[in-house]
Amino acid sequence: SQVLFVARANHRQEPYYNANLFVVPAKGGHVRALMPDFEHEVLRAGWATDSKSIWMIVNTGVRLNLFQVDLASRKPREVTNGDHALVPQSWSSTVAGRHVFMIDEPTRIGDIWTWAPGDAGPKRVTGIYDYLDRDFALPRQERVEWKGADGVRVEGVLTYPIDYKPGTRYPVVVHLHGGPEASDRFGWGSIFFYYQPTWAARGYAILRPNYRGSSGYGNKFYREPVGGYFKNSHQDVLAGVDRLVAMGIADPDRLAMTGWSAGGHLVNKLITFTTRFKA
């Protein structure tokens, strides 16, 4: 009786908001936003078999996990958790209620996992990438948080150099995602960033900041570029670099920066604001 869909819109169907859940009567009629105040981003969604709840893949910033929302209460709950990203396009569920998906992890690009209600946690069913951390030294990833120039909380993913030694300062590459309605997460990420272990092997730390305009952090954060690109985003990036310097990880005299798509535009803005980056 109802059609479920996901749209980057608010409850009035105005554009450029974090993607959220909507339903509309199958015969046509009023469109309803199921969770108009949900602060994260819904990337995929589907009905539960009893039609009383909805399953969804949710971006919470540096992580992607499976959530369930009860239609009666409209309260979402996180089903899977961890420093990883479920691959949205890979997710499907069966009539029996079992979910199948790939998980992108720092040491595993994307093996297949399953989960069903009653399971203690997801179960990995393939071992295609077992060889990676067996045959290669892979870098450690960690979530880092800092405050932007105006006090807003910003976070990102820090990839440590291989053979990192605490107390030693390293050159840092700041890598800016595109969009800007996207976010960088734990794992290998998109094709734009499969080379991060090579940088780490050459002694670089890598910071991937989810600067203002990134998805998964609420609509005010997401809509910051509306009406004028990068009002605070460049300050968010510079504050992230300051955080790594304060942590004793970044060598302030050996900083580089790169970005793709909107992140490339942000690089262009940043180099008009600072000479801190040597490349």
C-alpha positions in Angstrom: 0.0 0.0 0.0 3.0 2.3 0.4 6.0 3.0 -1.8 9.3 3.5 0.1 12.0 5.7 -1.4 15.2 7.6 -0.5 15.8 11.2 -1.6 18.2 14.0 -0.9 15.4 16.3 0.3 13.6 17.6 3.4 10.1 16.9 4.4 8.8 19.5 1.9 10.8 17.7 -0.9 13.1 20.7 -1.3 16.5 19.5 -2.6 20.0 19.3 -1.1 19.5 17.7 2.2 21.1 14.5 3.7 19.4 11.5 2.0 16.4 10.4 4.0 13.4 8.0 4.0 10.1 8.8 2.4 6.8 7.0 1.8 4.0 7.7 -0.6 0.7 5.8 -1.1 0.9 3.4 -3.9 -2.1 5.0 -5.5 -0.6 8.4 -5.3 -1.0 11.2 -2.7 0.9 13.0 0.0 4.6 12.2 0.4 5.7 11.8 4.0 9.2 12.0 5.5 9.6 9.1 8.0 12.5 10.6 10.0 12.6 14.4 9.1 15.0 15.1 12.0 17.4 12.1 11.4 20.9 13.6 11.4 22.7 11.0 9.3 22.4 9.9 5.7 20.3 7.0 4.4 22.0 5.4 1.4 19.9 2.3 0.8 16.6 1.1 2.3 14.1 -1.7 2.0 11.0 -3.0 3.7 11.2 -5.7 6.3 9.2 -8.8 5.4 6.4 -8.0 7.9 6.2 -4.3 6.6 6.4 -3.1 10.2 9.9 -1.8 9.9 12.5 -0.7 7.4 16.1 -1.8 7.0 18.6 0.8 5.8 22.3 1.4 5.2 23.2 4.6 7.1 26.2 6.9 6.8 27.2 8.2 10.2 30.3 10.0 8.9 33.4 7.8 9.0 31.3 4.6 9.3 28.5 2.9 7.3 26.3 0.4 9.1 23.0 -1.5 8.9 20.1 0.1 10.8 16.5 -0.8 11.4 13.7 1.7 12.0 10.3 0.7 13.5 7.4 2.4 11.6 5.3 2.8 14.8 8.0 4.5 16.9 10.1 6.0 14.0 13.2 5.3 16.2 16.2 3.9 14.3 18.6 1.4 15.9 22.0 0.4 14.8 22.3 -3.3 14.0 25.9 -3.6 12.9 28.8 -1.5 14.3 32.5 -1.2 13.9 35.2 0.9 12.3 34.2 -0.1 8.8 31.8 0.7 5.9 29.1 -1.6 4.6 29.1 -1.2 0.8 25.6 0.2 0.0 25.3 -1.3 -3.5 26.1 -4.8 -2.2 23.3 -5.0 0.4 20.3 -7.2 -0.1 17.9 -9.1 2.2 16.1 -12.4 1.7 12.5 -13.3 2.4 13.7 -15.3 5.4 15.2 -12.1 6.8 18.9 -12.8 6.2 21.0 -9.8 5.0 23.9 -10.1 2.7 26.5 -7.4 2.2 30.1 -6.6 1.7 32.2 -4.8 4.3 35.0 -2.4 3.5 37.7 -2.6 6.2 41.2 -1.1 6.6 42.7 -4.6 6.0 40.1 -6.1 3.8 38.6 -4.5 0.7 35.2 -6.2 0.7 34.5 -9.8 1.5 30.9 -11.0 1.8 29.1 -11.1 5.2 25.6 -12.2 6.3 23.5 -11.3 9.3 20.0 -12.4 10.4 18.0 -11.4 13.5 19.2 -13.6 16.4 22.8 -13.6 15.2 25.3 -12.3 17.6 27.0 -10.4 14.8 27.7 -10.5 11.1 29.4 -13.7 9.8 32.0 -13.5 7.1 31.4 -16.1 4.4 34.3 -15.3 1.9 38.0 -15.0 2.4 39.0 -13.4 -0.9 41.2 -10.8 0.8 42.8 -13.1 3.4 46.1 -12.6 1.7 46.3 -8.8 2.1 47.3 -8.5 5.8 49.1 -11.9 5.6 51.4 -10.9 2.7 51.6 -7.1 3.1 52.2 -4.6 5.8 49.0 -2.5 6.0 48.6 0.8 7.7 46.4 1.5 10.8 43.4 3.8 10.6 41.9 5.9 13.4 39.1 8.4 13.8 40.3 11.8 14.8 38.2 14.8 15.9 38.8 18.5 16.2 36.9 21.8 16.3 36.5 24.1 13.3 37.3 27.8 13.5 33.8 28.5 14.7 33.7 25.6 17.2 31.8 23.1 15.1 32.9 19.4 15.6 34.7 18.0 12.6 36.1 14.5 12.2 38.1 12.5 9.7 40.1 9.3 9.2 43.8 9.3 10.0 46.0 6.6 8.3 49.3 6.1 10.0 52.6 5.5 8.3 53.6 1.8 8.3 56.1 1.2 11.1 54.8 4.3 12.9 56.8 5.2 16.0 55.1 7.4 18.6 57.0 10.6 19.2 58.2 10.8 15.6 56.8 13.5 13.3 55.9 12.4 9.7 55.1 14.1 6.5 51.3 14.3 6.0 49.1 14.2 2.9 45.7 15.8 3.4 43.3 14.1 1.0 40.0 15.9 0.3 36.9 13.9 -0.9 34.6 15.2 -3.7 31.0 16.0 -3.6 31.1 17.8 -1.3 28.0 15.7 -0.4 30.1 12.7 0.5 32.2 11.5 3.4 35.5 9.6 3.9 35.2 6.4 5.9 37.2 3.6 7.4 38.4 1.1 4.8 39.9 1.4 1.4 37.3 3.7 0.1 36.6 4.5 -3.5 38.8 4.0 -6.5 40.0 7.6 -5.8 42.0 6.3 -2.8 43.2 2.8 -3.3 46.8 4.1 -3.3 46.8 5.1 0.4 48.8 2.0 1.6 51.5 3.0 -0.9 51.8 6.4 0.7 51.8 4.9 4.1 54.6 2.5 3.0 56.6 5.5 1.9 56.4 7.1 5.3 53.4 9.4 5.0 50.5 9.9 7.3 47.2 10.6 5.5 44.4 12.7 6.8 41.0 12.5 5.1 38.8 15.2 6.8 35.1 15.3 6.5 35.0 19.1 6.1 31.9 21.2 6.2 29.5 20.1 3.4 30.2 16.4 4.0 27.2 14.1 4.5 26.2 12.1 7.6 26.6 15.0 10.1 23.2 16.7 10.0 21.7 19.1 7.5 23.2 22.3 8.8 26.7 20.8 8.3 25.7 19.3 4.9 24.2 22.5 3.6 27.0 24.8 4.5 28.1 25.3 0.8 24.6 26.3 -0.3 24.7 29.9 -1.6 28.5 30.0 -1.6 31.0 27.2 -1.8 33.4 26.5 1.1 32.5 29.3 3.6 34.1 27.3 6.5 35.4 24.1 4.8 38.9 25.4 4.3 39.1 26.4 8.0 38.0 22.9 8.9 40.8 21.4 6.9 43.5 23.7 8.4 42.2 23.0 11.9 42.5 19.3 11.2 46.2 19.8 10.3 46.7 21.7 13.5 45.2 18.8 15.4 47.8 16.4 13.9 50.6 18.8 14.7 49.3 19.0 18.3 49.2 15.2 18.5 52.9 15.1 17.6 52.2 13.2 14.4 52.5 15.8 11.6 55.7 17.6 10.7 54.4 21.1 10.0 57.2 21.7 7.5 56.3 18.6 5.4 52.6 18.9 4.4 51.1 18.1 1.1 47.5 18.3 -0.1 45.4 16.7 -2.8 41.7 16.3 -3.7 39.3 15.1 -6.3 36.2 16.9 -7.8 34.9 19.3 -5.1 38.0 18.4 -3.1 40.1 19.6 -6.0 38.2 22.9 -5.9 38.8 23.1 -2.2 42.6 22.6 -2.8 42.4 25.6 -5.1 40.8 27.7 -2.4 43.2 26.5 0.3 46.4 27.5 -1.6 45.1 31.1 -1.7 44.8 31.1 2.1 48.0 29.4 3.2 51.5 28.5 2.1 51.8 25.7 4.6 51.5 23.0 2.0 54.7 22.2 0.0 53.0 20.2 -2.7 
